[in-house]
Amino acid sequence: MAILVLLILLSGAASQGYMGTVSTGRGILTPITVGEEESSQAQVGLSGGLNLTGSWSANLKGSPARHLDLEMFQQDDLVMGSGQLSSEGRRINITAAGSVGTKDLMVFVMAAGGEEVIRMELSASKTAITGVYEAFSRGMPIESGTLTGSVILSAPQDKEITIISAATPLPAASTSYA
């Protein structure tokens, strides 16, 4: 009798699946359920855990046209760096800082002395960056445009992060075992 009850409990527990959270080092993801249901895969993080530490080069297409050269460093979901901005035959020193989301990258670039700030909303895939930008200077209208560029990565890259989640949540057990 005890063996029969134990087998019933084990089969009930096995059909429930396991519900838990996943910590990736970049935050805690929503709970996932692993069980006998049909499952699908989803990638987490920008380009599957891409570390964007390295040399960035980007052309900002707008009026006026600009070119950025940056040495960037990424730690967790933050990026920062410095470099130079070329525009209309002059080069100025700049600093940059931003954050990496699961699907996007936001970077702010500021000219030395605070004369100009550029906000870039980027997408990165392997060694290519693309996106849009807005530039703000004192007393001038906001300028906007698109940008394309490349990254020469210098950090070891994380392996692609993949999670498995159930297609539908498993129902809670309604059977009472006495």
C-alpha positions as CSV (number, residue, x, y, z in Angstrom):
1,M,0.0,0.0,0.0
2,A,2.8,2.4,0.9
3,I,4.5,1.7,-2.4
4,L,1.4,2.4,-4.3
5,V,0.9,5.7,-2.5
6,L,4.6,6.6,-3.2
7,L,4.2,5.7,-6.9
8,I,1.1,7.9,-7.2
9,L,2.9,10.8,-5.5
10,L,5.9,10.4,-7.8
11,S,3.8,10.3,-11.0
12,G,1.9,13.3,-9.9
13,A,5.0,15.3,-9.1
14,A,6.7,14.3,-12.4
15,S,3.7,15.5,-14.4
16,Q,3.7,18.9,-12.6
17,G,7.0,20.1,-14.1
18,Y,9.4,22.4,-12.4
19,M,8.7,26.1,-12.0
20,G,11.7,28.4,-11.2
21,T,13.6,31.5,-12.1
22,V,16.7,31.9,-14.2
23,S,19.5,34.2,-13.2
24,T,21.8,35.2,-16.1
25,G,24.2,37.5,-14.4
26,R,22.3,40.3,-16.1
27,G,19.2,40.1,-14.0
28,I,16.5,37.6,-13.1
29,L,14.3,36.5,-16.0
30,T,10.6,35.7,-15.7
31,P,9.7,32.2,-14.3
32,I,9.9,29.3,-16.6
33,T,8.4,25.9,-16.5
34,V,10.2,22.8,-17.5
35,G,8.0,19.7,-17.9
36,E,6.4,17.4,-20.4
37,E,4.6,20.1,-22.4
38,E,5.8,21.2,-25.9
39,S,8.5,23.8,-25.5
40,S,10.0,26.6,-27.5
41,Q,13.4,28.4,-27.3
42,A,14.0,32.1,-26.8
43,Q,17.2,34.0,-26.8
44,V,18.0,36.4,-24.0
45,G,20.2,39.4,-24.3
46,L,21.4,41.6,-27.1
47,S,22.8,39.3,-29.8
48,G,22.7,36.3,-27.4
49,G,25.1,37.7,-24.8
50,L,27.4,39.7,-27.0
51,N,30.0,41.8,-25.0
52,L,30.6,45.0,-26.9
53,T,34.0,45.9,-25.4
54,G,36.2,47.1,-28.2
55,S,36.8,49.7,-30.9
56,W,33.6,51.2,-32.3
57,S,33.5,53.2,-35.6
58,A,30.3,54.8,-36.8
59,N,29.1,57.1,-39.5
60,L,26.2,59.4,-38.4
61,K,24.2,60.3,-41.5
62,G,22.5,63.7,-41.1
63,S,23.2,67.3,-41.4
64,P,26.1,67.7,-40.7
65,A,27.6,64.3,-41.3
66,R,29.6,63.0,-38.4
67,H,32.0,60.2,-37.7
68,L,32.7,58.6,-34.2
69,D,35.7,56.6,-33.1
70,L,35.3,55.1,-29.6
71,E,37.1,52.7,-27.3
72,M,34.2,51.1,-25.3
73,F,34.1,48.9,-22.3
74,Q,31.1,46.8,-21.2
75,Q,30.5,45.4,-17.8
76,D,27.2,43.6,-17.2
77,D,24.5,45.8,-18.8
78,L,26.6,49.1,-18.8
79,V,28.9,50.5,-21.5
80,M,31.3,53.4,-21.3
81,G,34.2,54.8,-23.2
82,S,35.9,57.7,-24.9
83,G,37.1,58.7,-28.3
84,Q,36.8,61.4,-31.0
85,L,34.0,62.9,-33.0
86,S,34.8,64.2,-36.5
87,S,32.5,66.7,-38.2
88,E,33.0,69.5,-40.8
89,G,36.8,69.1,-40.7
90,R,37.3,69.3,-37.0
91,R,37.9,66.6,-34.3
92,I,36.8,66.9,-30.7
93,N,37.3,64.6,-27.7
94,I,34.1,62.8,-26.5
95,T,33.0,60.5,-23.7
96,A,30.2,57.9,-23.9
97,A,28.1,55.9,-21.5
98,G,25.0,53.8,-21.9
99,S,23.1,50.6,-21.2
100,V,22.5,47.3,-22.9
101,G,19.0,45.9,-22.8
102,T,17.6,42.6,-24.0
103,K,16.8,44.0,-27.4
104,D,18.4,47.4,-27.6
105,L,21.5,49.5,-26.8
106,M,21.2,53.1,-25.7
107,V,24.4,55.2,-25.7
108,F,24.9,58.9,-24.9
109,V,28.0,60.7,-26.3
110,M,29.1,64.0,-24.9
111,A,31.7,66.4,-26.3
112,A,34.4,67.6,-23.9
113,G,33.1,70.8,-22.3
114,G,29.5,69.8,-22.8
115,E,29.0,71.6,-26.1
116,E,27.0,68.8,-27.7
117,V,25.2,65.6,-26.6
118,I,24.2,62.8,-28.9
119,R,21.7,60.1,-28.0
120,M,22.1,56.9,-30.0
121,E,19.5,54.0,-30.0
122,L,21.4,51.1,-31.5
123,S,21.1,47.5,-32.5
124,A,24.2,45.3,-32.5
125,S,24.8,42.0,-34.2
126,K,28.2,40.3,-34.1
127,T,30.4,43.2,-35.3
128,A,27.8,45.6,-36.9
129,I,26.0,48.4,-35.3
130,T,23.0,50.3,-36.7
131,G,20.5,52.8,-35.4
132,V,19.2,56.3,-35.1
133,Y,20.5,59.3,-33.2
134,E,19.6,62.8,-32.0
135,A,22.1,65.5,-31.4
136,F,21.6,68.5,-29.1
137,S,23.7,71.6,-28.9
138,R,23.1,74.8,-26.9
139,G,21.0,77.2,-28.8
140,M,20.5,74.9,-31.8
141,P,17.6,72.8,-32.9
142,I,17.8,69.0,-32.3
143,E,19.3,67.2,-35.2
144,S,18.5,63.6,-36.0
145,G,19.6,60.9,-38.5
146,T,20.7,57.3,-38.9
147,L,24.0,55.6,-38.2
148,T,25.9,52.5,-39.3
149,G,29.1,51.3,-38.0
150,S,31.3,48.4,-36.9
151,V,32.8,47.1,-33.7
152,I,36.2,45.3,-33.4
153,L,35.5,43.2,-30.3
154,S,38.3,42.8,-27.8
155,A,36.5,40.9,-25.0
156,P,35.9,37.1,-24.9
157,Q,32.3,36.5,-26.0
158,D,29.8,34.7,-23.8
159,K,28.2,31.6,-25.1
160,E,24.7,32.1,-26.5
161,I,22.2,32.1,-23.7
162,T,19.1,29.9,-24.5
163,I,16.2,29.2,-22.2
164,I,13.5,26.6,-22.6
165,S,10.0,27.5,-21.5
166,A,6.7,25.6,-21.7
167,A,4.3,26.6,-24.4
168,T,1.5,26.8,-21.8
169,P,1.6,26.7,-18.0
170,L,1.0,23.4,-16.4
171,P,-2.2,23.2,-14.3
172,A,-1.8,22.8,-10.5
173,A,-2.6,19.4,-9.1
174,S,-6.2,19.1,-7.9
175,T,-6.0,15.6,-6.6
176,S,-5.6,15.1,-2.9
177,Y,-3.5,12.3,-1.7
178,A,-4.4,11.0,1.7
